[in-house]
Amino acid sequence: MAARTIPVDAFDLVIFGATGDLALRKILPALYRRFLAGQMPADAQIVGAARSALDDAAYRARAREALGDRVAGDKRDPAILDAFLDLLFYVRIDATGEAGWDALCDRLRPGRVHAFYFSVAPGLFAPLAERLHAHGLAGPEARIVIEKPFGHDLASARALNATLAQHFDEGQVYRIDHYLGKETVQNLMAIRFANMLFEPLWNAHYVDHVQITVAETVGVDGRGPYYDGSGAMRDMVQNHLMQLLCLIAMEPPARFEPDAVRDEKVKVIRALDPIAPADIVRGQYAAAGGRPGYLDAVEDPGSRTESFVALKVHVSNWRWAGTPFYLRTGKRLRARVSEIAVIFKDPPHSIFGDGARRGNELVIRVQPDEGITMRVTIKEPGPGGMRLIEVPLDMSFAEALGDAGADIPDAYERLLMDVIRGNQTLFMRGDEVEAAWAWTDPVIAGWDARGDRPVAYESGGAGPEEALALMHRDGRRWRAMEG
Ligand code: NAP
């Protein structure tokens, strides 16, 4: 089964921060793969913009090198690569000054979509929006793509939204959360709203609880100073885990359209209960086995920033009242795994004896090995009475979909093409980001006010003991953390 791609119209895409890590490691490879898939018109134009002294040829050479590192050998067709590199141009520009803006205006062609990707430090988002407007580049053909983090708290997110709104309509602003571009995450909506099987059970009557895990094996390493000003609550929970929670908890939108979907997501965030201190655990990984601990990787030896968070939250509405959502995320954990597990209640009565009352589990694996597993109870084969066992009904997308499943596009591929098409469904709206900060801020303010320190946890484990206790005290347990 071949993946179906719908070509997009001709466009000019400007990547601000074109010499940076994200541009070279994610954005250019994603564009190349879309080009390879035949989705990009031959007269598309990709303009790299940064302060480094490069010309078109030097930038193409840098892009070639980056693609060599990031694109699998069987996808590196030399003729196609050359044709792709021909679409690339470079403009030397300063986001905070006047240098380069006239050259950029000259490079862009009228009558096409102009997409501007802000792949620069967050402090440059507002100056870039202002300069685009000042140079007449904020017309209806313009779209701006804003990377994370979108603000540091509610006040800064509001200020950034207000600045963007001075120069662009909300319909031109694409706030990216790459989790929403992942196939399995979109599949969550397909599973819920294109099947009859799950939705009748998708509520507090039948769902005991939901677990969302985003675990990483890496530490903060080279990103220590940046990360230390942020922490897991801001860097992961406020955006990625919140988005996953929204897709699980939201009501069915009337249509799969940007505002219909985003309206429902905002309602979920606004229905979240505040978090009591007893319902949240934060941790910091300790040094172990010669590997540095969190405090060795950051500048402040007394840092109270968390590299791990586990929490319990309730969505206070008719559908979910009484069903807790447990979220956890952290660094230097046992496995690299992102998954959502919907744990159903036990059957109300067992005809097989008490030990047989086991709830079903629906597990949506976001990474690695994207797919879905349903745990069901069956009879253990063989004579000797009715013994029950639990087995997984496992659907790996790679296996189920053959070639098309083995070649799942990277999140950035999907999201970049959505920007060109003008489809905001998988991007966060301004009010959504603000609602998420409004929920997150009091938690962080509470830690600061109490001077709480994160608890230390062992690298390579499942996080602090206190996180396990958060579940145990409710008579539940986290799923095993397996990659
Ligand atoms: P980076 O490697 O530090 O790159 C920053 C880019 O900005 C460079 O190309 C730099 O090039 C350019 N730049 C700096 N000052 C500039 C100025 N005054 N005018 C014009 N260009 C300027 O950062 P990054 O890791 O790519 O991250 C970019 C953005 O994506 C950040 O907001 C980050 O939070 C977000 N993000 C990154 C990742 C990731 O995996 N890297 C993941 C999620 C989100 P010159 O020095 O040549 O100007």
Residues whose N, C-alpha, C, O or C-beta is under 5 A from the ligand:
A	BS01	NAP	G17 A18 T19 G20 D21 L22 A23 A49 A50 R51 S52 I93 D94 A95 T96 F118 S119 V120 A121 P122 E147 K148 P149
